[in-house]
Amino acid sequence: MYSVRRWSVRHARGMEIFYQGFERVFVALHPLWKAIGYQRLEKPVAAVEQVVKGFLFDCQMCGQCALSSTGMSCSMNCPKTIRNGPCGGVRANGHCEVKPEMRCVWVEGYAGSLRMREGRAAIQVVQFAVDARLKGRSSWLKVAQEKSPPDATEKKA
């Protein structure tokens, strides 16, 4: 898993391009997701998301994915779960002080952000603290709901 996670960061630009396309399609399918019911879709979509993102990024399914803002390096892999940059314990060789065999996720994330078109600006955005109530939930569905245009019925309300 660790080697695939590192591969994903090394190919952050390609992952960014793929995700942007995937997101457009997923958001465009909002009417279908809404017709089926977001609540009804939560478990199956979260299960697929966990398999895909778990394999590619060693995703911890926090429900508030920030991969596109962290150079395709899941910040939840930090043993201290630091969400906004490295702690003071990054070793001189870029490895983690808690897990010396692992490169710091933020050292990796910064390197990945430099490869991305929007990564340099995105990594500077401060991430909110993780809401533990969302753990295990699909961030894909959350993005589809947040980025979909409001329905005509929602505009009147």
C-alpha positions as semicolon CSV with decimal commas, in nm:
position;residue;x (nm);y (nm);z (nm)
1;M;0,000;0,000;0,000
2;Y;0,277;0,243;0,093
3;S;0,449;0,207;-0,244
4;V;0,121;0,275;-0,431
5;R;0,060;0,579;-0,209
6;R;0,405;0,713;-0,300
7;W;0,338;0,637;-0,671
8;S;0,016;0,840;-0,653
9;V;0,204;1,141;-0,515
10;R;0,473;1,109;-0,783
11;H;0,194;1,113;-1,044
12;A;-0,007;1,387;-0,874
13;R;-0,060;1,584;-1,197
14;G;-0,218;1,288;-1,374
15;M;-0,428;1,211;-1,067
16;E;-0,541;1,575;-1,056
17;I;-0,650;1,564;-1,421
18;F;-0,833;1,235;-1,369
19;Y;-1,005;1,357;-1,054
20;Q;-1,121;1,681;-1,216
21;G;-1,288;1,481;-1,493
22;F;-1,432;1,230;-1,247
23;E;-1,568;1,510;-1,031
24;R;-1,738;1,679;-1,329
25;V;-1,911;1,353;-1,422
26;F;-2,006;1,274;-1,062
27;V;-2,152;1,624;-1,009
28;A;-2,336;1,606;-1,344
29;L;-2,505;1,289;-1,218
30;H;-2,654;1,479;-0,922
31;P;-3,011;1,443;-1,056
32;L;-2,967;1,065;-1,063
33;W;-2,808;1,058;-0,717
34;K;-3,091;1,277;-0,586
35;A;-3,359;1,056;-0,747
36;I;-3,209;0,743;-0,592
37;G;-3,148;0,922;-0,264
38;Y;-2,815;1,031;-0,122
39;Q;-2,881;0,849;0,204
40;R;-2,955;0,526;0,018
41;L;-2,633;0,564;-0,185
42;E;-2,407;0,642;0,111
43;K;-2,303;0,288;0,204
44;P;-2,240;0,145;-0,146
45;V;-2,062;0,457;-0,273
46;A;-1,851;0,483;0,045
47;A;-1,754;0,116;0,004
48;V;-1,637;0,173;-0,355
49;E;-1,463;0,496;-0,257
50;Q;-1,282;0,318;0,025
51;V;-1,151;0,048;-0,208
52;V;-1,037;0,291;-0,480
53;K;-0,893;0,563;-0,259
54;G;-0,765;0,311;-0,008
55;F;-0,558;0,143;-0,277
56;L;-0,433;0,461;-0,446
57;F;-0,380;0,690;-0,148
58;D;-0,409;0,468;0,161
59;C;-0,717;0,680;0,232
60;Q;-0,847;0,678;0,588
61;M;-1,205;0,775;0,484
62;C;-1,230;1,084;0,704
63;G;-1,530;1,203;0,499
64;Q;-1,361;1,537;0,428
65;C;-1,113;1,451;0,158
66;A;-0,841;1,707;0,094
67;L;-0,625;1,508;-0,150
68;S;-0,647;1,775;-0,419
69;S;-0,522;2,028;-0,161
70;T;-0,243;1,811;-0,022
71;G;-0,053;1,700;-0,330
72;M;-0,250;1,371;-0,345
73;S;-0,102;1,268;-0,009
74;C;-0,369;1,177;0,248
75;S;-0,290;1,389;0,552
76;M;-0,478;1,139;0,770
77;N;-0,183;0,900;0,723
78;C;0,018;1,125;0,950
79;P;0,053;0,937;1,281
80;K;-0,038;1,263;1,455
81;T;-0,322;1,326;1,202
82;I;-0,190;1,675;1,143
83;R;-0,410;1,838;0,883
84;N;-0,210;2,151;0,792
85;G;0,156;2,091;0,728
86;P;0,434;1,900;0,897
87;C;0,497;1,897;1,268
88;G;0,830;1,997;1,414
89;G;0,946;1,637;1,414
90;V;1,027;1,581;1,048
91;R;1,369;1,422;1,030
92;A;1,647;1,569;0,816
93;N;1,592;1,294;0,558
94;G;1,220;1,385;0,528
95;H;1,099;1,089;0,732
96;C;0,848;1,091;1,015
97;E;0,964;1,113;1,377
98;V;0,692;0,869;1,490
99;K;0,737;0,619;1,205
100;P;1,100;0,658;1,092
101;E;1,053;0,411;0,804
102;M;0,784;0,635;0,650
103;R;0,839;0,962;0,467
104;C;0,644;1,247;0,623
105;V;0,306;1,274;0,448
106;W;0,354;1,650;0,432
107;V;0,697;1,627;0,273
108;E;0,534;1,396;0,016
109;G;0,231;1,625;-0,011
110;Y;0,440;1,931;-0,081
111;A;0,635;1,745;-0,350
112;G;0,306;1,628;-0,503
113;S;0,159;1,979;-0,493
114;L;0,453;2,111;-0,697
115;R;0,360;1,864;-0,973
116;M;-0,002;1,975;-0,986
117;R;-0,144;2,267;-1,181
118;E;-0,351;2,395;-0,888
119;G;-0,146;2,232;-0,614
120;R;0,086;2,519;-0,522
121;A;-0,206;2,740;-0,426
122;A;-0,421;2,459;-0,285
123;I;-0,163;2,335;-0,035
124;Q;-0,154;2,681;0,123
125;V;-0,527;2,671;0,206
126;V;-0,582;2,596;0,574
127;Q;-0,792;2,282;0,621
128;F;-1,059;2,266;0,890
129;A;-1,016;2,019;1,171
130;V;-1,161;1,678;1,096
131;D;-1,521;1,625;1,200
132;A;-1,511;1,273;1,346
133;R;-1,885;1,230;1,280
134;L;-1,809;1,207;0,906
135;K;-1,556;0,923;0,935
136;G;-1,640;0,645;0,689
137;R;-1,873;0,867;0,485
138;S;-1,834;0,932;0,113
139;S;-1,663;1,257;0,024
140;W;-1,761;1,196;-0,341
141;L;-2,131;1,226;-0,257
142;K;-2,061;1,529;-0,039
143;V;-1,886;1,703;-0,330
144;A;-2,170;1,611;-0,569
145;Q;-2,423;1,768;-0,335
146;E;-2,215;2,079;-0,265
147;K;-2,114;2,152;-0,625
148;S;-2,439;2,070;-0,804
149;P;-2,647;2,362;-0,925
150;P;-2,957;2,429;-0,716
151;D;-3,280;2,280;-0,849
152;A;-3,566;2,506;-0,956
153;T;-3,763;2,395;-0,648
154;E;-3,468;2,480;-0,423
155;K;-3,441;2,831;-0,576
156;K;-3,802;2,914;-0,481
157;A;-3,761;2,812;-0,119
